[in-house]
Amino acid sequence: MTLFLAMIAAASAWATDFIKDVMVIGGSKDETNNLKSTLMEQGWTVITKDLNTGASGDYIFLLYKAESNTDGINHSYITDFYIDNEYKPCITYQGRTYFPVPCDGGTNFKKSNGDLNRGAGGDYIYLYYTKNHFTDARAITEITFNDTQSGAVGLQGGTTGYDLNKGAGGKHIYMHLTTETAIHSHAITFADGTEDTAHWSITPVGGDLQSPTFDEGTQVTLTYSGTKVVDNVTVSKGRWYGDLSTLTSHVTVPDGMTLTGRLGNYVKVSIADGATVKLHDVTIEGVNWNICPWAGITCEGDATIVLSGTNKVQGFHKNYPGIFVPEGNTLTIRGNGSLEARPSSVLLFGGGIGGGYTINCGNIVIEGGTIVASGGLYAAGIGSGLDSNCGNITITDDVKSITACKGWNYAPYSIGPGKNGTCGTVTIGGKETGPISESPYTYTGKGTSSSEMPEGTSTDAFVYASFRLTPIEVAVGGGVQSPTWTFIMPDSDVKISVEYSCDVNNDGNVDVADIAAIIDVMAGNAPELVGRADVNGDGVIDVADIARIIDKMAGK
């Protein structure tokens, strides 16, 4: 620990100011001048370049707050900017989430959500920022605007600098960023009530797990040396790379991520707007439960799913489909893997792919894969549910095969709208067919679609989420095996939750036999079970351990 603190102290010797907050203001000359004066008193710095220079329309300025990394820990700085011609609540790009730069000023400027060409014509231009981590630990120290295109921020992450006066007839204005390596260190703590903490250690720092801090991107290893049996270790929130079997919180999957495994918790899996995501041997078997009002997979906007291996996705709530496509957006499915999609039961109301009961859906384009889609009551296999509408449905001849089944109780179509609904065009193999009433309906194509992700897609996509860690057995002194758990430090503090085993007799079940085993240990009759009997980790084997098992049996 002394060495670690010395490293922090050394870093403090050359502290740098990093930009932590930004905003954009716009309006008339008087409006912006008055607002600049007020904001400067609040610690904001104004970049004096008018972003509408030479054009008509609003006066527009970028402001920022900076902070010195003197102590070297627990700061969150802006790491990148993104330019787009559409305003969205957030944008996911290369595994990072970008948010719109907040705006203030004149009424019309605020109504425009901070359009950098407000009142000048030309392109709609919106600026987004992120504080997500880069592997080189960069953060922004300076923002400048000039007429040099080379090296400037591009449109939608592109490498060609984008003119912030594009189409407005003003002077060329390009945004340039200066970055330096920033220290982003965050603390690791146990969740409240965690037992037997004295027997946990951490590397690379070592020592007990009380309040160590680590830089983002550091591989952290936890080791348990106590006598208890550890069932699960959960980190909140760490870098999650797509294994559904470990996921313990809702997640929005970013562009480029590959999902794998069987979802083991009642959590919502969404795909970010504009993202391309691969499903590789995924199983999501939702169960109908009113506290889970979501589909098996929810698209938050336009999305592309690439199929690889064998996949099964079914919805959770009775009114939702296996895969939900929001109204006004498009889901494209391609690849050479397979997919079975359906509601959580064919006796419920969701479709297979599309919408649900009174839940309209958007456009569905299927360009690949072997797909079996089944609808619930009154619902289509591909399309909408009861009393709801769907957009256009297109199935190309690049698919291997499509099998669609309509639901019970007089569902009208296997592909198309549910009962009492309408849909756009239905095109199969290049021919406009209209909704398909045949059920099951099968279409066989050429099977030419590839499961390769698009060129340029991030190969290291991750998202911050809560998930269970996978234990690894390693040899320690004397050849004794000790379990370890490893994760990558995220851009925030994390809490570690530990669940110890209540299976005292190691028969694979938690039941009254384990209570009997604890009674035997208390009576001195089962010394071989002493290490497993202290299920609450308080160092004493007594009735409190029996109470813990009773709670576990009750699902607490």
N, C-alpha and C positions, 0 to 999 in steps of 0.2 A: 504493500500500500504506500510506503514511503517513496518508492521509486515513482509510482503513478502520480502522487502529489507533486513530486519534483518536476515531472514532465509538464504538468499544468502550470506550475510557477514559471518555468522556462518560456512557455508559450505566451505568458502574460507580458513578458519583457518587451515584445514588439506588438502591442495591441493595435488592431485595425478597426476602423469604423465600417460596419456592414449595414446594408439597408434592410430594415425590418418591416416597414409599412410604406405603402404608396397610395395615392389617390389622384384623381384627375378632376379639375374644376373647369367649368365653361359657362359662357354667358356674355353679356355686354361688357364693355370696358369698365364701367362703374361697378357692375356686379362682381367681376373677377378681382378688381383692385381691392374692394372692401373685404371680400372673402380671403384674399391673400393676407391682408393685414391681420385679420382675426386668427387665421391658421398659423401664421408665423409666431404669434404670441403663445400658441399651444405647442410649439416645438417643431413645426413642420418647416422644411426647407423647400423653397420654390425654385424649380428649374426655369430660367427666365425665357426660354425659347417658346414663342407662341406656336402651337402645333397646327395652326391654320394660317401661318405666315404667307402673305401673298394671295390668299384666297378670301372670299367673302365668308359670311357666317360668324359663328361665335369665336371669341377669344378663348383659347384652350391652353391650360398649363398642367404639367405633371408636378406633383409635390411628393416628398418622401420624408421619412424619419429614419435616422441612422443611430446605431448603438455600437459602442466599443466592446470588443470581446475581452476586456481586461481580466475578468475572472475566468474566462475560458470555458464556462459551462452553462448549460440550461438556457441557451438562446435559440431562437428560431428565426432565421434570416431568409430573405427571398433569394432563391437560387436560379430562377429563370423567368423569362417572359414569353408570351405566345400571342400572335396576332391572328385574328379571324374576321371574316366579313359577316358573321352571324353572331347574335347575342344569345348566349346559353347560360344556365345557372352554373355550369362547370363543364370543363372539357378534359377528357383523359387522353394523354398523348405519351407514348413510350413508357407506360406504367406509372406516370405521374398525373396528379390531378391539378388542373389550373383553374383559378377562380377569376371572375371579372374584377378589374381594378375598380374600387368604389368611386362613385362620382358625386359631385355636389355643384351648386351654382344656380343658374337661371332655370326657370320652370321647364322650358323646352329642352334644355340640355339634360336635365334629370329625367325627363320623359323619354329621351332617346337612349337612356341607359349608358350615357358616356360615349356616344358615337364621336370619334375623333375628327370626323368631317361634318359635324352638325351644322346645318345651315349653309354649307359650302357646295352641296352637290357631291358628285363623285361617289366612290365606293363607301358603303358602310364599313367602318373600321372600329374594332373593339380590341382592347388590350387586356390580357389575362396574365396572372402571376402564379407562381407555385413556390412553396417552401419545402417541397419534397427533396429527398437526398439524391445527390449524384455520387458516383463511385469515387470521384476525385475530391469530394467534400467541398466543392466550390460554393461560394456565396457572392452576391453582388456588392461591390464597394462603390461603384460609380455608374451613373446613367448620363449619357450625352446625346444630343441631337445635332446632326449636321447634314451636309449635302453629299456625303460620301456613301455610296451604296455598298462597297466591298466590306464584308465583315459585319454588316448590320443584321438586325433581327429580321427573319423572313416570314412570309405568310404561311401559317399552318405548319410551322417548324421547318420550312424550306431553307435552303442555304443561300438563296438570292435575297438580298436586302429588299424590304418592302417599303415603298414610299407612303408615308403617313398623310400625304396630300393627294393620294392616288385619285385621278379623275376630277379633282377640284380646281385644277388650273393654277394652283399656287406654286411656291417654291418646293423643290424636292427636299423632303425631310426624312431622315433615316435615324433609327434608334440604335445606339451602340452601348454595349455593356462591358464593364470591367469587373473581373472576378478574381478572388484570391481564395486560398484554402482557409476555411473557417473551422474552428473547433466547435462541434455540436456534441456535447456530452450530456448524458441523461442517466438518471438514477434507476437502480433495480431494487425493488422492495418486495417483501412477502405480502400477500393479501392478509387482511386482518383475520386473526383466528387460526392462522396456519400453525400446525404443531411440529415439534421436534426440529425447530430451525437450527439448533446448535450443531446438528449433524450434516448441514449442507455447506458446501464450499464452492468457490467460484474461481475460474481461471479466465484470462491470464493474470488477474490481480492476486488471487489467493485469499485466504482468510475467510471469516464467516460472512454470511450474506445478510448484512445489516443495512448499509447504505452506500455501496460502491457505485461509481459512475464510469461510463464508457463512452467513447466516441461513436457516432453513428457508423454503421458498417462493420464494427468489430464483431468477430465470432466469439460468442460467450458460451462457456461450458459450465453446467451445473453438475455437481457430483454429490451423491448421497452416501454417507458412510454409517448410517444408523441401522438398527435391527429390524425396522418395520419394512413392510412390502409396499412399494409405491405403485398405485394403479395408474394415476394420470398426473402429468405436469402440464399446466396451461399457462401460456404467456399472453399477456394483454398489454399493448398491442405490438406484435412483432411483424416481421416481413413474411407474409404468407405467399407461397408460390404455386398454389392450385390443388393441393391434395385435400379433397373434400372430406376424407375420413378423419382429418384432424380438426376441421373447422368447428368453432364453438360460438361464432357471432355472425350476424348478417354481413353480407359482403357484396360490393359492386365490383365485378371482375373487369379489369382494364384491358385495353387493346394489347394483343399479343400473348395473352396468358393461355396456357394449356391446363384444362381441368382434368383431374383423374380421380379414381377411387369412388367409394360409396359414401354418400352423405350420412353421417351418423347422428345428427342433431336436428331439432326443429328450427332451422334457420333459413332465412330468405337469401337465395342466390340470384343476383341481378347481373345483367351485362350492360356496361356503360354505353351511353349513346355514341354511335360511330365506331364501336369496337369490333374487332375480329377475334374470335375466341375458338380454340380447338377443344372438342370433347373427345377424350381418349379413354375408353373403358370406364365410362361414368355411369353410376347408378344413383338416381335420386328417386326414392320411393316415398313420396309424401303420404301423409295420413290425414284424413278429414278431421280437422280440429278448428273450432271457431276462433281460437287465439292465434291461428296461423293463416291470415287472409291473404294468401299469395299462391302463385303458380309454382310448379317445380323449378322452372327457370323464367325469370321476368326480364324482358328486354326493356331498357329505359328509354330507348329511341330506336334509330336505325341500328341494325346489328347483323353480323355475319357469323354463322356457326359452321365450323369445319369439322366434319365427322371423321374419326379414326377409331378403329377397333369396334367394340360392341357397346352400345349405350342404351340406357333406359331412363326415361324422365317421366314422372307422373306428378300431378299437382298435389297441393295440400288441401286448401279449403274446398268445400263442396261446389262452389260456384266458379272455380278457376280451372284453367286448362293445364295440360302438361307444360307447354311452353306458351307464354303470353306475348303477343305482339301488339303494342299500343296503337290506337287509332291514329292515322295520319303518318305512321312510320312503316318501315319495310324490314322484314327479316329475310335474309338470304341464307339458304342451307346448301353447302357443297361438301365435297370430299368423297372418299370411297369406303367409309365405315358404315355402320348400321345404327339406326335409331328407332326405338319403340317409344311412342309418346301417347299419353292418355291422361284423363283425370285420375284422382286417387281411387275411384271406383266407377265402373260403367253404370252404376245406379245413382251417380251424382250428375251434376249439371254442366261441367266444363267440357270444352272440346279437347282434341288431342294437341293440335298446334293451331293457335289463333286466339280465340276469346272464350267467354263463358256466359253464364246466366246474367243478362242485362249488362254485359261487359263487351262493348264493341272492340273489334280488332282491326289492325291495319293490313298492309299488303304482305303476301307470303310468296317468296320465290324459291323454288327447290331446283337446284342445279346438279345435285349429286347425292350419292348414298343409296342405301337400301332402307326404306322407311316404312314402318307400320304405324299408322295413326288411327286411334279409336276415339269416338266421341261418347259422352255420357248421355243422360236422358235428354231427348230433344235436340242434341248437339251433333255437329259434323265432326268427322275425324280431322279434317283440315278445313278450318273456317271458324264460324262463330257458334255460340250456344243459343239457348232459348231467349227470344225477345231481344236479340242483338244483331248487329250488322257487321259485315267484314268488307275489306277492300278487295283489290284484285288478287287473284291466285294464279301463279304461273308455274308450270312444271315443264322443264326442258327435257330433251332426249339425252342429256348428259347423265341422267340418273341411272342407277342400276335397276331399281324397281321401286314403285310406290304402291302400297296397299292401304286403302282408306276404308274405314267402317263407320257407318252412321250409328247413332245411339238408339236406345229403345224408345218406346212410347211415341212412335210415329215421327221420329226425326226425318225430315224430308230428304236430306242429302248427306252423302259421305264426304263430298268436296263441295263447299259452298256455305250458305247461311244455315243457322239452326232454325227451328220452328218460329214462325212469325218474323223472321229476319230477312234482310236483303244483302246482296253482295255486288261487287263490281264484276269485271270480266273474269272468266275462268278459261285459261289457255293451257292446253296439254300437248306437248310435242309439236309446238308451233301452230296448232289449230285452236281456234276459239270454240269451245265446246258448250259453254254455259255450265251451270252447276250439275254435278253428277249424282244421280239418285241411286244408281246401282250400288249394292253393298253385299259383301266386300267388293270394292273396285280395285283392280290391279292394272298398273301401267308399267311396261318394261321398256327401258331405254338402252343406250349404248354403254353406260357405265364408264364414261371417259373422264369424270371429274377427279382431280387430284386432292390428296389430303395435305399437300404442302401449304404452309402459311404464306401469305403474300410477301414478296420481296421487300425488304426494309423493315419488316416487323421486328420489334424488340425480342431478343432471345432471353432476356433476363427480367421479364415482366413480373412484378409482384405488387401486392397491395397490403396496406396495414390492416390487420385483423387479429382477432383472438383465436388461438388454435392450440391443440394439444401437441406437445413435443413427442417425438419418437425416441424411446430409450436406446442407448447403445451400451453394450457390455464391454468394459475395458479392464485389463489386468492392472492391478496395483501391487503394492509391496507383498512379497511372499506368494505371488501368483493368485491372490484372492481377486475374484471378479467383483467389480463395483459398477453400478449403473450410472451413466451420464446422460445428460440432455443438452443439446446444442442448438443455438439459434443466433440470428444476426441482429445486432442492436438496431432498433428503428430510430426514427427522428423524434422520439418522445420518451418520457419515463415509462417504465413497464412495471407491472405487478406480476408476481409468480404465485399461482395457486397450485396447491398440492393436495391430491386425494390419495389417502392411504387405503390399502386393501382391508376389507372386513372379512375376507374369506380365510378365517383362522385355520381351518383344517385342510385348506388347499384342495377342495374337491370341485372347485369351479362354481360353487353356489354360495350365496349369503342367506343363511336360514337358521333355524333353531339348532341345527347341529353345531354351528359356530358358537352359539351361546353355551351349549353343553361343553364345547372344547375350552372355553374361557373358565368355566366352573372347574373343570379338571385341572387347569393350570393353577388356579387359585388354591386348589386343594393339594397341590404338589404332585399330581399324578401324571402330568404330561410335560416334562421339562423340555422336550424337543419343540414344543409350540410356543415357548416363552417369547421368542423374537417376533411372532406374528400376533400374539394375544393383546399387546398394548395398542389397540386399534385407534385410540384417540391421541396417542403420542405424548401423554403427559408423564411418562416414566413409571407409572404405577398400573398394575393390572388389578382392576376392581370392578364394581358394579357400573362405573361410568363407561367402561368399555362395552358392557352388555347393553347399556342404553344407546350407545353409538350404533351397535348392530341393529337394534330395534328400529332406530331412525332410518338406517340404510334400507332395511326391509320395507319400510313405509315409503321409500322414495324420497327421503329428505336429504 
